[in-house]
Amino acid sequence: MFYVILFLSLIFAFVLLFFLWLFIWAFTMTEPLYSEPRTNEPQTAANLALRPANLKDLNSVAS
């Protein structure tokens, strides 16, 4: 009976490790919901003030 419990616990541990790996893989492979467009111009205060509001700003206004 001890070996049956040991065998089932090992299977359970490997299943948990698989789902943990799948969770980490899924979040490292997805792109962020919003990313700033990459440009070669320097990020000065004037350029940052003229850019459109990003999604975080719109979400804070809506809430």
Residue, then its C-alpha position, 0 to 999 in steps of 0.5 A: m500500500f505504501y508503494v501505491i501511495l508513493f506512485l500516485s503522489l509521484i504522478f500527482a507531482f509530475v502533473l503539477l510540474f507540467f501545469l506549472w511549466l505550461f503556465i510559465w510558458a504561456f505567460t512568457m510566449t504572449e505579447p503584452l496587451y499594449s506596447e509603445p511603438r518603437t521609434n528612433e527619436p529620443q524620448t524627451a519630455a515634449n515627445l512624451a507629452l505629444r504621444p497618445a494616451n496609452l491603455k493604462d491612462l484610458n483605464s484609469v479615466a474610465s474607472 
